[in-house]
Amino acid sequence: MGAAARNVSSRPQLPVLANILLKAEKGKLLAVGTDMMTSVGLAAGGKVEEEGAVTVPARDLAALASGLPAGTVELSSDGSALTVIAGRTRAKLMGMSAEDFPEVDGKGKAAFGVDREAWGEAMEKILVCVSPDEGRPVLTGVKIETENRKQKTENRTLRLTATDGYRLGVIEVGAERMDLDEAVVVPARTLGEATRLAAGKILMVELTDDGGICFKFEDGWVKGKLLAGEFPAVDKIIPQEFETEITIDRGELEKAVKLAAIFARESANIIKWKIENEKLKISANSPQIGENETEVEMTGKGGGEIAFNSRYLLDLLGSVGEAERLTFKMAGPLKPGMFGIEGNKNFKHVIMPVRVQK
């Protein structure tokens, strides 16, 4: 109930959109919540004595469900009222007719299937690059396209791309049963909800006739509207030539960036990198707090200086999981820096540098 309630708008355009649809049919109870951008449908098995549907306030139902005792729960409706009986608890919620609820289902045409665990890891890495700015809606989503579209094979590769204008993430993930001819941009919220709720080994994804995308998994689905607009030509942003290429221990780098971030709080979160003599020096300073410098061991070639927003670096470091070593490449202090995971050719993370005064 909580997941369905989470996708109900706090300020719905229609009163019924503050409700969850409960639908009993074919041996299961389906709970649906929607804000008309993202919809969630979750099913639970049970004994259905009489099929029917009703909608009840999402907030009240979620609060009630969280307080019920463990065991069997009996639900029955009388008009627009729902009666709930669990153990020694009996409650009655006043709702609205199911006929007033918009038609929301998880039916569509198969687009692709992915391993749920691999998809979850990809989402963890890519969603940090999505923009929160609703002023450019297309940047609040992730572009999904077939990387090897011309290959007519059962197993192909999906390319996922996200950017907020300051950083860019690109990751490739294997897919099966592919039938995705055109690139689509999926809202980050829909992707996050689907990743959080998905169960089972395979996550099936379908495109719907009403311009949406639906992620199907065991006992449920998450549906969202595709985002319209021109996604940036990110291939022009990804650097191709570098003067400096190094490899760094992820844990040591994270410690150094966290320390520098303390001293960068009052200076627009700017931390400086200086690469020389097989050492990476990470520093920050502000008149209000003081200064800090940490040396991190590295291997590689080249040298130079560059500055980044510490928040973007920490987002990256928190998204790469248990990766032991990261790669970093740069072509100058004012050109994008590109990060990767050692031994992983399917992941790129580009961060725009910050211009600093000498």
C-alpha positions in Angstrom: 0.0 0.0 0.0 2.8 2.4 0.9 4.4 2.2 -2.6 1.1 2.9 -4.3 0.3 5.7 -1.9 3.7 7.3 -2.5 2.7 7.9 -6.1 -0.4 9.8 -5.3 -0.2 13.6 -5.7 -0.4 15.7 -2.5 -2.2 18.3 -4.5 -4.3 16.4 -7.1 -6.2 18.2 -9.9 -9.1 15.8 -9.3 -10.3 14.7 -5.8 -10.2 11.0 -6.8 -6.5 11.3 -7.6 -5.9 11.5 -3.8 -7.2 8.0 -3.6 -5.9 4.5 -4.2 -7.8 2.2 -6.4 -8.4 -1.2 -4.9 -9.6 -3.8 -7.4 -10.4 -7.5 -6.4 -10.4 -9.9 -9.4 -9.1 -13.3 -10.4 -7.7 -14.3 -7.0 -5.8 -11.2 -6.3 -6.1 -7.6 -4.9 -4.6 -4.9 -7.1 -3.7 -1.5 -5.5 -3.1 1.4 -8.0 -1.9 4.8 -7.2 -1.2 7.6 -9.8 -0.5 11.3 -10.2 -1.0 10.9 -13.9 2.7 11.1 -14.6 3.8 7.9 -12.7 1.5 5.1 -11.8 2.1 2.0 -9.7 0.1 -1.2 -9.6 0.8 -3.8 -7.0 -1.0 -7.1 -6.6 -1.4 -9.4 -3.6 -2.8 -12.9 -3.7 -6.0 -13.7 -1.8 -9.4 -15.3 -1.8 -11.8 -13.2 -3.8 -15.4 -14.1 -3.0 -16.8 -11.3 -5.1 -15.1 -9.1 -7.6 -15.3 -5.4 -7.3 -13.5 -2.1 -7.0 -13.4 1.0 -4.8 -11.1 4.0 -4.2 -10.1 5.2 -0.8 -7.8 8.1 0.5 -4.2 7.0 0.0 -2.8 8.7 3.1 -5.4 7.2 5.4 -5.2 3.7 3.9 -1.4 3.6 4.1 -1.5 4.8 7.7 -4.1 2.2 8.6 -2.3 -0.6 6.8 1.0 0.1 8.7 -0.8 -0.3 12.0 -2.7 -3.5 11.4 -1.7 -6.7 13.2 0.0 -9.5 11.3 -2.2 -12.1 9.7 -5.2 -12.3 7.4 -6.9 -9.0 6.4 -10.6 -9.0 5.2 -11.7 -6.3 2.9 -15.3 -5.5 1.8 -16.9 -2.6 0.2 -20.4 -1.1 0.4 -20.8 1.5 -2.3 -17.9 3.9 -1.8 -17.0 2.7 1.7 -14.3 0.1 2.5 -14.4 -2.0 5.6 -11.2 -3.5 6.9 -11.0 -6.3 9.5 -7.8 -7.6 10.9 -7.6 -9.5 14.1 -9.5 -7.5 16.7 -9.3 -4.3 14.6 -12.3 -3.2 12.5 -12.2 0.1 10.5 -14.3 1.8 7.9 -12.9 4.2 5.3 -15.1 6.5 3.2 -14.0 6.7 -0.4 -15.2 7.3 -3.9 -16.6 5.2 -6.7 -14.0 3.4 -8.8 -15.8 4.7 -11.9 -14.3 8.1 -11.2 -10.8 6.8 -11.2 -8.8 7.3 -14.5 -8.1 4.2 -16.5 -4.6 3.1 -15.7 -3.2 -0.3 -16.6 0.1 -1.9 -17.3 -0.6 -3.1 -20.8 1.8 -2.4 -23.7 4.0 -3.7 -26.5 7.2 -5.5 -25.4 10.3 -3.3 -25.8 13.0 -5.2 -24.0 13.9 -7.3 -21.0 16.8 -6.8 -18.6 18.4 -8.6 -15.7 16.9 -6.9 -12.6 20.1 -6.8 -10.6 22.2 -5.4 -13.5 19.5 -2.8 -14.2 19.5 -1.8 -10.6 23.3 -1.2 -10.6 23.0 0.8 -13.8 20.3 3.0 -12.3 22.4 3.7 -9.2 25.1 5.0 -11.5 23.0 7.0 -14.0 20.3 8.6 -11.9 22.8 10.9 -10.1 23.3 12.8 -13.4 19.6 13.6 -13.9 18.6 17.3 -13.6 16.0 18.3 -10.9 15.1 21.4 -12.9 11.6 21.1 -14.3 12.4 24.1 -16.5 13.9 21.6 -19.0 11.7 18.5 -18.6 13.7 16.4 -21.0 16.8 16.6 -18.7 14.7 15.2 -15.7 14.8 11.8 -17.4 17.2 9.2 -18.8 17.6 8.6 -22.5 17.3 4.9 -23.4 18.3 3.6 -26.8 19.6 0.5 -28.5 23.4 0.8 -28.8 23.8 -1.9 -31.6 20.4 -1.2 -33.3 21.5 -2.7 -36.6 22.4 -6.1 -35.1 19.4 -8.3 -35.5 20.3 -10.6 -32.5 18.2 -11.6 -29.5 20.7 -10.2 -27.0 21.7 -6.6 -27.6 22.9 -3.6 -25.6 21.0 -0.6 -24.2 22.7 2.7 -23.8 21.5 4.9 -20.9 22.4 8.6 -20.8 21.6 11.3 -18.4 22.9 14.9 -17.9 22.0 18.0 -15.9 24.3 20.3 -17.9 27.2 20.0 -15.4 27.8 16.3 -15.5 27.0 13.5 -17.9 26.6 9.8 -17.3 26.6 7.0 -19.9 26.3 3.3 -19.2 25.6 0.3 -21.3 23.6 -2.7 -20.1 22.8 -6.0 -21.8 19.2 -6.6 -22.8 17.1 -9.5 -24.3 14.0 -9.8 -26.4 14.8 -6.4 -27.8 12.2 -4.5 -29.9 13.1 -0.9 -29.3 13.5 1.0 -32.6 13.5 4.6 -31.3 15.2 6.3 -28.4 13.0 7.2 -25.5 13.4 9.5 -22.5 12.0 8.1 -19.3 11.4 10.2 -16.1 13.9 9.6 -13.4 11.1 9.2 -10.9 9.5 6.4 -12.9 12.9 4.7 -13.2 13.6 5.0 -9.5 10.2 3.6 -8.5 10.5 0.7 -10.9 14.0 -0.1 -9.6 12.9 0.1 -6.0 9.8 -2.2 -6.4 11.0 -4.7 -9.0 11.1 -8.3 -7.9 12.2 -11.5 -9.7 15.1 -12.1 -12.1 13.9 -10.3 -15.2 12.4 -6.9 -15.6 10.2 -6.6 -18.7 9.6 -3.2 -20.2 6.8 -2.3 -22.6 5.8 0.8 -24.5 2.2 1.8 -24.3 -0.1 3.2 -27.0 -0.7 6.4 -24.9 2.9 7.5 -25.1 4.1 5.8 -21.9 6.5 3.1 -20.7 5.7 0.3 -18.3 8.1 -1.8 -16.2 6.6 -5.2 -15.3 7.8 -7.5 -12.6 6.5 -10.1 -10.2 3.2 -9.0 -8.7 3.2 -5.5 -10.1 4.1 -2.8 -12.6 5.3 0.9 -12.7 4.2 3.1 -15.6 5.3 6.6 -16.6 4.8 9.1 -19.4 7.7 9.5 -21.8 9.3 12.9 -21.9 9.2 14.9 -25.1 11.9 17.2 -26.4 15.4 17.2 -27.9 17.9 15.5 -25.7 21.4 17.0 -25.9 23.9 15.6 -28.4 26.0 14.2 -25.6 28.5 12.4 -27.9 29.9 15.9 -28.7 30.5 16.5 -25.0 32.4 13.2 -24.2 36.1 13.9 -24.6 38.0 11.8 -27.1 41.7 12.9 -26.5 43.5 13.3 -23.2 46.8 14.7 -21.9 46.5 13.0 -18.5 45.3 9.5 -17.7 45.5 8.1 -14.1 44.0 5.3 -12.0 43.1 5.9 -8.3 41.9 3.8 -5.4 38.2 4.7 -5.0 38.2 4.5 -1.2 41.2 6.8 -0.8 39.8 9.2 -3.3 36.5 9.4 -1.5 38.2 10.1 1.9 40.2 12.9 0.3 37.2 14.5 -1.4 35.1 14.3 1.8 37.9 16.1 3.8 38.3 18.8 1.2 34.5 19.2 1.0 34.5 20.4 4.6 36.8 23.3 3.7 34.9 24.0 0.5 31.5 24.6 2.0 31.9 28.4 2.1 33.7 28.5 -1.3 30.9 27.3 -3.6 32.0 23.7 -2.9 35.1 24.1 -5.1 38.0 21.7 -4.6 41.2 21.6 -6.6 43.1 18.7 -8.0 46.8 18.9 -8.8 48.5 15.9 -10.5 52.3 15.8 -10.5 55.1 13.3 -9.6 52.7 10.4 -9.4 50.7 12.1 -6.7 47.2 13.5 -6.8 46.8 16.5 -4.4 43.3 17.4 -3.5 42.8 20.7 -1.7 40.3 23.3 -0.7 40.3 26.5 1.3 38.0 29.3 2.4 38.6 32.4 4.6 35.9 31.4 7.0 37.0 27.8 7.7 40.7 27.4 6.7 42.5 25.1 4.3 43.2 21.4 3.6 45.3 19.3 1.3 45.4 15.5 1.0 47.8 13.4 -1.2 46.3 10.4 -2.9 48.5 7.7 -4.6 47.9 7.1 -8.2 49.3 5.4 -11.3 49.3 6.8 -14.8 50.8 9.5 -17.0 50.5 13.2 -17.4 49.9 16.0 -15.0 48.0 19.3 -14.6 45.5 21.1 -12.5 41.7 21.1 -12.5 38.9 22.1 -10.1 35.5 20.5 -9.5 32.3 20.9 -7.5 32.8 18.5 -4.5 29.1 17.6 -4.5 29.3 16.2 -8.0 32.4 14.2 -7.1 30.7 12.8 -4.0 27.6 11.8 -6.0 29.8 9.9 -8.4 31.8 8.2 -5.7 28.7 7.2 -3.9 27.1 5.7 -7.0 29.9 3.3 -8.2 29.3 0.8 -5.5 32.2 -1.5 -4.5 34.4 -0.5 -7.4 38.0 -0.7 -6.1 39.8 1.6 -8.6 38.6 4.5 -10.8 40.1 6.0 -13.9 40.4 9.7 -14.6 41.2 11.4 -17.8 41.6 15.1 -18.6 42.8 17.3 -21.5 43.2 20.6 -19.6 41.9 22.7 -16.7 38.9 24.0 -18.6 37.9 20.8 -20.4 35.6 18.1 -19.1 37.1 15.4 -16.8 36.1 11.9 -17.6 35.8 9.2 -14.9 35.4 5.5 -15.3 35.7 2.2 -13.5 38.9 0.2 -14.0 38.2 -2.8 -16.2 34.7 -1.6 -17.1 34.4 -0.2 -20.6 30.6 0.3 -20.4 30.6 3.2 -17.9 31.6 6.9 -18.4 31.0 9.8 -16.1 31.9 13.3 -17.3 32.1 16.3 -14.9 32.5 19.9 -16.1 35.4 21.7 -14.4 35.1 24.9 -12.4 37.1 27.9 -13.5 39.2 29.2 -10.6 41.5 32.2 -10.2 45.1 31.5 -9.7 
